[in-house]
Structure formats: C-alpha cells, structure tokens
C-alpha cells in the first residue's frame, strides 16, 4: 500500500512539473512583457480607489453628521490598527513564495504556503478580534452605546481584511496583478458608494453602527469575489498536488516582515503624533494636508511595486541577474517620471490648489509640502528597494534600514518640531525617508549586486548569477 501511494505521488509530481512548465511559459516568458500595461492599470485602480474613497467619505459625513462620523472614523481606525498585527507580515511572504514556487515548478510548496498562511492568519485574526471584544465588554461602562454597537460590527472586518490581503498576495504571486487588486480597490469601495448614495437619495439617515454594517457587507462581498478569482487563477497542478510545509523557514522570514510593518506605522504617524504635543489642531490639519498631497508623488511607486514584486521573486529564483537588473532599472525610471510630474505640478500650482480647494489658511502647507516632496523624490529615484530585498529573501536588511529610519524620524521630530513646527516635522520625515532609501540601496548593491537607481546603471550587470 505504501509503494502504491509513493508511485501515485511520483506520477502527480511528474504531471505537476510538466504543467508547471506550461504555466511558466504562458505567464513568465518575459518578466517585463506586460509590465507597462499592468502598471498603467494598477495606477488607474489606485487612482480610482482614491476617488471612490473620497466620495464615500463625503457621503458618510452627510449621512452620519459630524458627531456620528467621528464615532465611525475612530472605530474604523482602531480596526485598521488591529488588522495589521493579525496579518503578521504574511502577505508579502505569500507573494514571494508563490512567485518563487511557480518559477521553480514547485506546486507543492505553493499549496503548502497558502494553507499554512491561511491557518496562521485565520487563527490570529479571530483571536485578536475575540480579545478586543472581551476588552470592550470588560470596560463597556466607559463607552457609549454608539461606540459599542459600531465596534461589535467592525470586529468582523479583522478576519475579512486579513484573509483578503492574503488572497490578493496569492493572486499577485501568480502574476494576476490586476485581479489581485480588484476586490479591495474597486469592488469594495464601489459597492459602498452605491449603497451610501442610495441611502442618501432615499432620504435616510444612518447610525455609525449601520454604516459599519454596510462596510462589513461590502468587505464580505469583495472577499467572495476575490476568492472566486483565486479559484479560477489557481493552476491545476497547485490544486491537485500534496502540500509541502516549511513552517520553520517561513516563520523565520515572517518575523522581520511583521517588524517592518510595525516600523512603517511609526514612520507614517510619528510626525502627526509629536505635532499634537506642541501645536494647536489647526496646524496639525495643515500639515496633514501637506502629507496627503505629497503621497500622490508615490502613487507611481506603489502601483509599479504591485506589478514588479512577483517578477522580482521569479527572476531571482531562476538566477536571471541581467533580466532582473533590466526590470529594476526600467521600473525605477517609470516611477521617477511619475514623481517628477507630480512634483513639478505641486511646485507650480501648489499654492493655488491649497488655497482654492482647502481654504486660504492651508496655503501655509506649501513649504512643508515642498520639503516632503524632496523626500519623495529620493524615494522614487531609489526604485523598489524594499520590495526587491523582501522578494529575494533579504527582508532582514529591510528591517534594519526601516528601524534606523523610524528611530531617526522620532528623534528629529522631537528636536525640530518645538522650534520649527510643521516645517521641522517635514524636515524630519523627509530626512528619515532619505536615510531609509540610502541604506536599502546600499543593501541591494551588497546583497544582490544590482543598482536599483533610475540612473547610473552598472554596465556589468547580468554577467554573473545572483548570489547571497
């Protein structure tokens, strides 16, 4: 009986490798064959998501009123924070291992990764949601009924968001980049806008709990759509093979990835938190507008990262140094070109945009905006350094770089904000961003022998195999 099972597994593995070669021929003949088109659609989806989110916010304010929206926004922020540790850095690991496994025709590893990650995130998300629910119940006397009912519904978002991000990472690892973004960037916000718009046209008013119920419903539908897309995109060899688990190795990788997520939260919010200790709320609002506009310069980086990340993992797994360098350079130039468009537009029209769309008092955000855009320029010119390291198994280098950046960010904010206010916060944030990119650029050169910059590419690239 054991011999028959061994023979059966050998037959499956042989069939799996043959079908894996076919899958690779169809999906990875050229790592940059469809990069431009996918980057265009990825950027379009990101802009669409930003627009739909803006419309949804306006509708929520109209339906809930200022006080009701405050309850909703506060609870939603808490759930966003809870969803980050529940994922524990696993989405980038799923993306990398999926792309690497398919590149090496190792369907068993891909299936094992999906099962292991799904169980890990499922239990973690449910456990965090349960603990948060118990904490709120224990201290319920300190919260109003609106907070409690809204939070109760919002807890359902924790597993939906965490597992949905895993599914998106698996789709991108299969080089289904656009499909991996559709549920969260189009289906979910689009449905929410339709439902809220219908409620407004019907003359209804919503409570924060009812609005959160709509949010949960759209998240559930988006999760179902994403699950269907993944089911259709999963190669037959992955569905039929026996899973192979490498839990110890995966756990060693996921710890620094989870640490990176935490440090990114600090880098993102340090200046706002520290400003709150020294400046009045209106100054914080002015600085937040500067941050939101400066982030537009990174849209190209974010959109292209979605496209190139699985290709980084595939090319590295096959040792194709030259093609990897070509992809890194081409993507860095596209990222920088988009950044320059936004930066030039902000420099020329920034004061007018701030005054017309936000109000005369927000013109004061222009100088902090220009400083932040300097940091974003370096961020774009350095290319996809973080993703490049994470997708090639050097996530510890990313963790070291972002730790140094986060510490520097906090220290500089504490030193500069009391004297320079919002300008000091902008200088601190931009300086931390520059340091982070320089450290990671150097790590990419040292570990991979690749220049991630949009310029000054090493002419000797591709002469050797990739090494550690």
C-alpha positions in Angstrom: 0.0 0.0 0.0 2.9 2.4 0.8 4.5 1.6 -2.5 1.3 2.4 -4.4 1.0 5.7 -2.6 4.6 6.5 -3.4 4.1 5.7 -7.1 0.9 7.8 -7.1 2.7 10.7 -5.6 5.6 10.4 -8.2 3.1 10.4 -11.0 1.4 13.5 -9.6 4.8 15.3 -9.2 5.8 14.4 -12.7 2.5 15.7 -14.1 2.8 18.8 -11.8 6.3 19.7 -13.2 5.1 19.3 -16.8 2.1 21.5 -16.2 4.2 24.0 -14.2 6.5 24.4 -17.2 3.4 25.2 -19.3 2.2 27.7 -16.8 5.6 29.4 -16.7 5.7 29.6 -20.5 2.3 31.2 -20.6 2.8 33.6 -17.7 6.6 34.3 -17.3 8.2 34.2 -20.7 9.3 37.7 -20.3 9.3 39.4 -16.9 8.6 42.8 -18.5 6.4 41.8 -21.4 3.2 43.2 -19.8 4.8 45.4 -17.1 3.9 48.7 -18.8 0.3 47.7 -19.4 -0.2 46.2 -15.9 1.5 49.3 -14.3 -0.9 51.5 -16.2 -4.0 49.6 -15.0 -2.5 49.3 -11.5 -2.1 53.1 -11.3 -5.6 53.5 -12.7 -7.0 51.2 -10.0 -5.2 53.2 -7.3 -6.5 56.5 -8.5 -10.0 55.0 -8.8 -9.8 53.7 -5.2 -8.7 57.2 -4.0 -11.6 58.8 -5.8 -14.2 56.3 -4.6 -12.9 56.6 -1.0 -13.2 60.4 -1.2 -16.8 60.1 -2.4 -17.6 57.5 0.3 -16.2 59.8 2.9 -18.3 62.8 1.7 -21.4 60.5 1.7 -20.7 59.2 5.2 -20.3 62.8 6.6 -23.7 63.7 5.0 -25.5 60.6 6.3 -23.9 60.5 9.8 -23.3 64.1 10.7 -20.1 65.3 12.3 -20.5 63.5 15.6 -21.7 60.2 14.0 -18.8 60.3 11.5 -16.4 60.9 14.4 -17.5 57.7 16.1 -17.4 55.8 12.8 -13.9 57.1 11.9 -12.5 56.4 15.4 -13.7 52.8 15.4 -12.5 52.2 11.8 -9.1 53.5 12.8 -9.0 51.0 15.7 -9.9 48.1 13.4 -7.2 49.2 10.9 -4.6 49.0 13.6 -5.9 45.6 14.7 -5.8 44.2 11.2 -2.1 44.9 10.9 -0.8 42.5 13.6 -3.4 39.9 12.6 -1.6 39.6 9.2 1.8 39.4 10.9 3.7 40.3 7.8 2.4 37.3 5.8 1.0 38.9 2.6 4.5 39.8 1.3 5.7 36.3 2.2 2.8 34.6 0.4 3.5 36.8 -2.6 7.2 35.9 -2.6 6.8 32.1 -2.0 4.0 31.8 -4.6 6.1 33.5 -7.3 9.2 31.6 -6.3 7.4 28.3 -6.1 5.8 28.6 -9.6 9.2 29.8 -11.1 10.8 26.6 -9.7 7.8 24.4 -10.7 7.3 23.6 -7.0 3.5 23.5 -6.8 3.6 21.5 -3.5 5.4 24.4 -1.8 2.9 26.9 -3.2 -0.1 25.0 -1.9 1.6 24.4 1.5 2.3 28.1 1.8 -1.3 29.0 1.1 -2.7 26.5 3.7 -0.1 27.5 6.4 -0.6 31.2 5.9 -4.4 30.9 5.9 -4.4 28.9 9.1 -2.0 31.3 10.8 -3.8 34.5 9.8 -7.2 33.0 10.4 -6.4 32.0 14.0 -4.5 35.2 14.7 -7.3 37.5 13.3 -10.0 35.6 15.2 -8.0 35.6 18.4 -7.3 39.4 18.2 -11.0 40.1 17.4 -12.1 38.0 20.4 -9.6 39.7 22.8 -10.6 43.1 21.6 -14.3 42.2 22.0 -13.7 40.9 25.6 -11.7 44.1 26.4 -14.5 46.3 25.2 -17.1 44.3 27.1 -15.0 44.5 30.3 -14.7 48.3 30.0 -18.1 48.9 28.4 -19.1 51.4 31.1 -16.5 53.8 29.7 -18.0 53.7 26.2 -21.4 54.9 24.8 -23.8 52.6 23.1 -22.9 54.0 19.7 -19.2 53.1 20.2 -20.1 49.6 21.4 -22.5 48.7 18.7 -20.2 50.1 16.0 -17.2 48.3 17.3 -19.1 45.0 17.5 -19.8 45.1 13.8 -16.4 46.3 13.0 -14.7 43.3 14.6 -15.9 41.2 11.7 -13.7 43.3 9.4 -10.5 42.0 11.1 -10.5 38.4 9.6 -12.1 39.6 6.4 -9.4 42.2 5.8 -6.5 39.9 6.9 -7.6 36.9 4.8 -8.5 39.2 1.9 -5.0 40.6 1.8 -3.6 37.1 1.8 -5.7 36.2 -1.2 -4.6 39.3 -3.0 -1.0 38.4 -2.4 -1.5 34.9 -3.7 -3.1 36.3 -6.9 -0.2 38.7 -7.4 2.2 35.9 -6.9 0.5 34.1 -9.7 1.2 37.2 -11.8 -2.5 38.1 -11.7 -1.6 41.6 -10.5 -4.8 43.4 -11.6 -7.1 40.7 -10.4 -5.3 40.8 -7.0 -6.2 44.4 -6.6 -9.8 44.5 -8.0 -11.7 43.4 -4.8 -10.2 45.9 -2.5 -9.6 48.8 -4.9 -12.8 48.6 -7.0 -15.5 46.2 -5.7 -15.4 47.1 -2.1 -15.3 51.0 -2.3 -17.6 50.9 -5.4 -20.3 48.9 -3.6 -20.0 51.2 -0.6 -20.5 54.3 -2.7 -23.6 52.8 -4.3 -25.1 51.7 -1.0 -24.4 55.1 0.7 -25.6 57.0 -2.3 -28.8 55.0 -2.4 -29.4 55.8 1.3 -28.8 59.5 0.7 -31.2 59.6 -2.3 -33.8 57.8 -0.3 -33.6 60.5 2.4 -32.3 58.1 5.1 -30.0 58.9 8.0 -27.7 56.2 9.3 -26.2 55.5 12.7 -22.5 54.7 12.9 -23.3 51.0 13.6 -25.5 50.8 10.4 -22.7 52.5 8.4 -20.2 49.9 9.7 -22.6 47.2 8.8 -22.5 48.4 5.2 -18.8 48.4 5.4 -18.7 44.8 6.6 -21.2 43.7 3.9 -19.1 45.2 1.1 -15.9 43.7 2.6 -17.6 40.2 2.6 -18.7 40.6 -1.0 -15.2 41.7 -2.0 -13.7 38.7 -0.2 -16.1 36.4 -2.0 -15.2 37.9 -5.4 -11.5 37.6 -4.6 -11.9 34.0 -3.5 -13.6 33.3 -6.8 -10.8 35.0 -8.8 -8.2 33.0 -7.0 -10.0 29.7 -7.5 -10.1 30.4 -11.3 -6.5 31.6 -11.5 -5.0 28.7 -9.4 -3.1 26.3 -11.7 -4.4 22.8 -11.8 -1.0 21.4 -10.5 -1.4 23.5 -7.3 -4.9 22.3 -6.7 -4.0 18.6 -7.2 -0.7 18.2 -5.5 0.1 17.3 -1.9 1.1 20.3 0.1 4.6 20.6 1.4 5.2 22.8 4.5 8.3 24.6 5.6 6.9 26.2 8.7 10.2 26.9 10.4 11.7 28.7 7.5 8.5 30.7 6.8 8.3 31.7 10.5 12.0 33.0 10.3 11.0 35.1 7.4 7.7 36.4 8.7 9.1 37.8 11.9 11.2 40.5 10.2 8.3 41.2 7.8 6.0 41.8 10.7 8.6 44.0 12.3 8.8 46.0 9.1 5.0 46.6 9.2 5.3 48.0 12.7 8.1 50.3 11.9 6.3 51.6 8.8 3.4 52.5 11.1 5.8 54.5 13.3 7.3 56.3 10.2 3.9 57.1 8.9 2.4 58.6 12.1 5.4 59.9 14.1 5.2 63.5 12.9 1.5 63.8 13.4 1.6 62.4 16.9 4.5 64.6 18.0 3.0 67.7 16.5 0.0 67.0 18.7 2.1 67.7 21.8 3.4 71.1 20.6 1.0 72.7 18.1 -2.8 73.5 18.0 -5.1 71.3 16.0 -5.3 73.7 13.0 -1.6 73.4 12.5 -1.8 69.6 12.5 -4.6 69.8 10.0 -2.4 72.0 7.7 0.4 69.5 8.0 -1.8 66.6 7.3 -2.9 68.1 4.0 0.7 68.5 3.0 1.3 64.8 3.8 -1.7 63.7 1.8 -0.7 65.7 -1.3 3.0 64.6 -1.1 1.8 61.0 -1.0 0.5 61.5 -4.6 4.1 61.6 -5.8 4.5 58.0 -4.6 1.5 56.6 -6.5 3.7 55.5 -9.3 6.0 53.7 -6.9 3.1 51.9 -5.2 1.4 51.0 -8.5 4.5 49.6 -10.1 5.6 47.7 -7.0 2.4 45.7 -7.3 3.4 44.7 -10.8 7.1 44.1 -10.4 7.2 42.4 -7.0 6.2 38.9 -8.2 8.6 39.2 -11.1 11.5 40.1 -8.7 10.8 36.8 -6.9 10.5 34.8 -10.1 13.7 36.1 -11.7 15.7 35.8 -8.5 14.6 32.2 -8.1 15.8 31.4 -11.6 19.0 33.3 -11.2 18.4 35.6 -14.1 20.5 38.6 -13.0 20.5 40.5 -16.2 16.8 40.4 -16.7 16.3 41.4 -13.1 18.6 44.4 -13.4 16.8 45.4 -16.6 13.4 45.2 -14.9 14.7 47.1 -11.8 16.1 49.9 -13.9 13.1 50.2 -16.2 10.6 50.3 -13.3 12.7 52.9 -11.4 12.7 55.2 -14.4 8.9 54.9 -14.8 8.5 55.6 -11.1 10.8 58.6 -11.2 9.0 60.0 -14.3 5.6 59.9 -12.5 7.1 61.5 -9.4 8.6 64.4 -11.4 5.2 65.1 -13.0 3.5 65.4 -9.5 6.4 67.3 -8.0 6.5 69.9 -10.9 2.8 70.3 -10.8 2.9 70.8 -7.0 5.7 73.3 -7.2 3.9 75.4 -9.9 0.3 75.1 -8.8 0.6 74.1 -5.1 -0.3 77.4 -3.6 -3.3 77.8 -5.8 -4.6 74.3 -5.2 -4.2 74.7 -1.4 -6.0 78.0 -1.4 -8.8 77.1 -3.7 -9.6 73.5 -2.6 -8.8 73.7 1.1 -9.0 77.3 2.0 -6.7 80.3 2.4 -5.3 79.2 5.7 -4.0 76.0 4.1 -1.6 77.9 1.8 0.8 77.5 4.8 1.1 73.9 3.9 3.1 74.8 0.7 6.6 74.9 2.3 6.2 71.6 4.3 4.8 70.1 1.1 7.9 71.0 -0.9 10.2 69.6 1.8 8.2 66.3 1.9 8.4 66.1 -1.9 12.2 66.2 -1.7 12.0 63.0 0.4 9.5 61.5 -2.1 11.9 62.3 -4.9 14.7 60.3 -3.3 12.2 57.6 -2.5 11.2 57.3 -6.2 14.7 57.7 -7.6 15.9 54.8 -5.4 13.5 52.4 -7.0 11.7 49.5 -5.4 14.4 48.8 -2.9 12.2 47.5 -0.1 10.2 45.1 -2.3 13.4 44.0 -4.1 15.0 42.9 -0.8 11.8 41.3 0.6 11.1 39.4 -2.6 14.7 38.0 -2.7 14.8 36.7 0.9 16.7 39.7 2.4 13.9 41.1 4.5 16.2 41.4 7.5 18.1 44.1 5.6 14.8 45.9 5.1 14.0 45.6 8.8 17.4 47.1 9.8 17.0 50.0 7.4 13.5 50.9 8.5 14.4 50.6 12.2 17.1 53.1 11.8 14.8 55.3 9.8 12.0 55.1 12.4 14.3 56.0 15.3 15.8 58.9 13.3 12.3 60.1 12.4 11.1 60.2 16.1 14.3 61.9 17.3 14.4 64.5 14.6 10.7 65.3 15.2 11.2 65.7 18.9 14.2 68.0 18.3 12.8 70.1 15.4 9.1 70.4 16.0 9.3 72.6 19.1 11.3 75.2 17.2 10.2 74.9 13.5 6.7 73.5 13.9 5.3 71.9 10.7 8.5 72.7 8.8 10.5 70.8 11.4 8.2 67.8 11.1 8.5 67.9 7.3 12.4 68.1 7.5 12.4 65.1 10.0 10.1 63.0 7.8 12.0 63.8 4.6 15.4 63.1 6.2 14.2 59.8 7.6 12.9 58.8 4.1 16.3 59.7 2.5 18.2 57.7 5.1 15.9 54.7 4.7 16.4 54.7 0.9 20.2 55.1 1.0 20.5 52.3 3.5 18.3 49.9 1.4 20.0 51.0 -1.9 23.4 50.0 -0.4 21.9 46.7 0.9 20.6 45.9 -2.6 24.1 46.6 -4.1 25.8 44.5 -1.4 23.5 41.5 -1.3 22.3 41.3 -5.0 24.9 43.2 -6.9 22.2 45.3 -8.5 21.8 49.0 -8.8 18.2 50.0 -8.0 18.6 53.6 -9.1 16.9 55.1 -12.1 20.3 56.2 -13.4 24.0 55.2 -13.4 23.3 51.5 -14.0 26.3 49.3 -13.8 27.3 48.2 -17.3 28.5 44.8 -16.0 25.1 43.8 -14.9 23.9 40.3 -15.7 27.4 38.9 -16.1 27.1 36.6 -13.1 24.4 34.6 -11.3 22.7 36.1 -8.4 24.3 35.2 -5.2 23.8 35.8 -1.5 
